[in-house]
Amino acid sequence: MKKEQSLMRKSHFLGTKIRNLRKRNHLTLEDLSTRCIRVDPHTAPSVSYLSMIERGKRTPSQDMLENLSAVFQKPVTWFLDNEPEAASITPTKGNHGGIVGMALEPNFLFSNDILQIAIPEMLSQTGISGRQFAHLLIRAHQEHHQNHFPDLERAAEEVGNKNLFLNSNDLMTIATQHGLQIRWFNHSGNNKLGDEGEVTKCLTTSYFELPNTVYLNEALKSRQSRLKYDLAVHIGHAVLHNQEGLHCKLTIGGHSDSTEPAHSTPNAQDILNAWRDFEASFFAGALLCPKVPFRQLLDSHGYEVSVHKKLDISASVAMRRMTVVSPYPHWHYFDAYQPGKLKAVYRGNGIPLPWGNMRTVQDPCQHWAVFRKFAQASTQSSTQLSILLVEGKPRLYCCESIQVEDLAGNPHVLCAGLDLNPAIAAQGVDVYAVVSELQMLCIKHGGASVIPHNIKQQLMSVARILNIAWVERALSGDVRVICTRGNACPRQPGCYEADKS
């Protein structure tokens, strides 16, 4: 009893600290309660009790506080000190992802009339098609909103009833309920010569034909995960666009799904079709991996990519949905084909790209995880900690990569990663001091270094708060410096020094 009374006298700022720490780590009350249950179900607070603790209406027991301290990797005394509002745990607002914008000055040069004239000229000179420009616009919109589109999530949840285990028969039934007829066709694909002389096998997996027929390739019967995705996309077009899926033709092979002729200048129909394709694709992911159940599954398995096998979905769908459902917002995702094509990109926090998806880069940094994964024969996933200078400041990234084959037999690498700087800063650590120290160690040792014990302990706490198992695994390996291009290589000597000489 005395212990509880003593705790009450020291808990003046406890509720505020728990609330700010929870928000700083992007957890809902339900997320935090679930984390506490995983530590010890007997001492875990309920959602309603947590709410009362945060509002100062209840004081947690000593055991409950120890449970919370284990989740946040803080000593119990930290919650009970006399610091009311530590700057390091104050929630930040308005922190959007995506690339850094540019100032549109002088203002008169950026009027709608001038841009309508200048953009087609710019695209014609750079060789970018109207459809490629449309995809750039959509990606910027996606990154600005940190990959969150609640209206599409709700539409998918209404159709699928938040069922995490829909099979292909379920999806066939849903498609029929929305007026779609299913037909099958046989197409073995064809070879296409890329810009660099590489041969890629392209395969049409499905297409829509007016007024309401979806044609599925017989090859999909051998890969249920891709069959489910194609069906979900066509259902998305039916639900969102009233079956106006005339241009919905899904292909694989490292190139754009659309096979309609591209215009050399921005075209309103290109923009509309590209946006509808994006919406249907996002809808498909939300239908196959509804947000709350999928987050709970990921949380219980430490965000392991292998959860896709439990749901019979592709690793690509699972990894893309991680970036959406995770309470931590600072993700990125690449789907990379050799020699340098990014079929899908999401780069929260504006992480620079290892190469562009409009043109091949001549001096890419070979130390990016996607390049290193191409060089490995293993089909097992691999993790990597990387340090990259972004706007003059070092950032620490962690990613997990896996090499897979698409239905046409083309190998490609899927890579889901995190910007760890915000997570480190959320724990009250001088993030730039920590990452700069790691960067100097890497350069001193030729570009890669083991992680010193004291920093490893700090990062281990971060990994456990995030509850992402592959971040923990990455800490047992080296951390590497990477760069955007060979002419900015931080290694000494630089990777392209021999070529320059």
Rosetta blueprint (number, residue, H / E / L):
1 M L
2 K H
3 K H
4 E H
5 Q H
6 S H
7 L H
8 M H
9 R H
10 K L
11 S L
12 H L
13 F L
14 L H
15 G H
16 T H
17 K H
18 I H
19 R H
20 N H
21 L H
22 R H
23 K H
24 R H
25 N L
26 H L
27 L L
28 T L
29 L H
30 E H
31 D H
32 L H
33 S H
34 T H
35 R H
36 C H
37 I H
38 R H
39 V H
40 D L
41 P L
42 H L
43 T L
44 A L
45 P L
46 S L
47 V H
48 S H
49 Y H
50 L H
51 S H
52 M H
53 I H
54 E H
55 R L
56 G L
57 K L
58 R L
59 T L
60 P L
61 S L
62 Q H
63 D H
64 M H
65 L H
66 E H
67 N H
68 L H
69 S H
70 A H
71 V H
72 F H
73 Q L
74 K L
75 P L
76 V H
77 T H
78 W H
79 F H
80 L L
81 D L
82 N L
83 E L
84 P L
85 E L
86 A L
87 A H
88 S H
89 I H
90 T L
91 P L
92 T L
93 K L
94 G L
95 N L
96 H L
97 G L
98 G L
99 I L
100 V L
101 G L
102 M L
103 A L
104 L L
105 E L
106 P L
107 N H
108 F H
109 L H
110 F H
111 S L
112 N H
113 D H
114 I H
115 L H
116 Q H
117 I H
118 A H
119 I H
120 P H
121 E H
122 M H
123 L H
124 S H
125 Q H
126 T H
127 G L
128 I L
129 S L
130 G H
131 R H
132 Q H
133 F H
134 A H
135 H H
136 L H
137 L H
138 I H
139 R H
140 A H
141 H H
142 Q H
143 E H
144 H H
145 H L
146 Q L
147 N L
148 H L
149 F L
150 P H
151 D H
152 L H
153 E H
154 R H
155 A H
156 A H
157 E H
158 E H
159 V H
160 G H
161 N L
162 K L
163 N L
164 L L
165 F L
166 L L
167 N L
168 S H
169 N H
170 D H
171 L H
172 M H
173 T H
174 I H
175 A H
176 T H
177 Q H
178 H L
179 G L
180 L L
181 Q E
182 I E
183 R E
184 W E
185 F E
186 N L
187 H L
188 S L
189 G L
190 N E
191 N E
192 K E
193 L E
194 G L
195 D L
196 E L
197 G L
198 E L
199 V E
200 T E
201 K E
202 C E
203 L E
204 T E
205 T E
206 S E
207 Y E
208 F E
209 E E
210 L L
211 P L
212 N L
213 T E
214 V E
215 Y E
216 L E
217 N E
218 E H
219 A H
220 L H
221 K H
222 S H
223 R L
224 Q H
225 S H
226 R H
227 L H
228 K H
229 Y H
230 D H
231 L H
232 A H
233 V H
234 H H
235 I H
236 G H
237 H H
238 A H
239 V H
240 L H
241 H H
242 N L
243 Q L
244 E L
245 G L
246 L L
247 H L
248 C L
249 K E
250 L E
251 T E
252 I E
253 G L
254 G L
255 H L
256 S L
257 D L
258 S L
259 T L
260 E L
261 P L
262 A L
263 H L
264 S L
265 T L
266 P L
267 N L
268 A H
269 Q H
270 D H
271 I H
272 L H
273 N H
274 A H
275 W H
276 R H
277 D H
278 F H
279 E H
280 A H
281 S H
282 F H
283 F H
284 A H
285 G H
286 A H
287 L H
288 L H
289 C L
290 P L
291 K H
292 V H
293 P H
294 F H
295 R H
296 Q H
297 L H
298 L H
299 D H
300 S H
301 H L
302 G L
303 Y L
304 E L
305 V L
306 S L
307 V H
308 H H
309 K H
310 K H
311 L H
312 D L
313 I L
314 S L
315 A H
316 S H
317 V H
318 A H
319 M H
320 R H
321 R H
322 M H
323 T H
324 V H
325 V H
326 S L
327 P L
328 Y L
329 P L
330 H L
331 W E
332 H E
333 Y E
334 F E
335 D E
336 A E
337 Y E
338 Q L
339 P L
340 G L
341 K E
342 L E
343 K E
344 A E
345 V E
346 Y E
347 R E
348 G H
349 N H
350 G H
351 I L
352 P L
353 L L
354 P L
355 W L
356 G L
357 N L
358 M L
359 R L
360 T L
361 V L
362 Q L
363 D L
364 P L
365 C L
366 Q L
367 H L
368 W L
369 A H
370 V H
371 F H
372 R H
373 K H
374 F H
375 A L
376 Q L
377 A L
378 S L
379 T L
380 Q L
381 S L
382 S E
383 T E
384 Q E
385 L E
386 S E
387 I E
388 L E
389 L E
390 V E
391 E L
392 G L
393 K E
394 P E
395 R E
396 L E
397 Y E
398 C E
399 C E
400 E E
401 S E
402 I E
403 Q E
404 V E
405 E E
406 D L
407 L L
408 A L
409 G L
410 N L
411 P E
412 H E
413 V E
414 L E
415 C E
416 A E
417 G E
418 L E
419 D E
420 L L
421 N H
422 P H
423 A H
424 I H
425 A H
426 A L
427 Q L
428 G L
429 V L
430 D L
431 V H
432 Y H
433 A H
434 V H
435 V H
436 S H
437 E H
438 L H
439 Q H
440 M H
441 L H
442 C H
443 I H
444 K H
445 H L
446 G L
447 G L
448 A E
449 S E
450 V L
451 I L
452 P L
453 H H
454 N H
455 I H
456 K H
457 Q H
458 Q H
459 L H
460 M H
461 S H
462 V H
463 A H
464 R H
465 I H
466 L H
467 N L
468 I L
469 A H
470 W H
471 V H
472 E H
473 R H
474 A H
475 L L
476 S L
477 G L
478 D L
479 V E
480 R E
481 V E
482 I L
483 C L
484 T L
485 R L
486 G H
487 N H
488 A H
489 C L
490 P L
491 R L
492 Q L
493 P L
494 G L
495 C L
496 Y L
497 E H
498 A H
499 D H
500 K H
501 S L
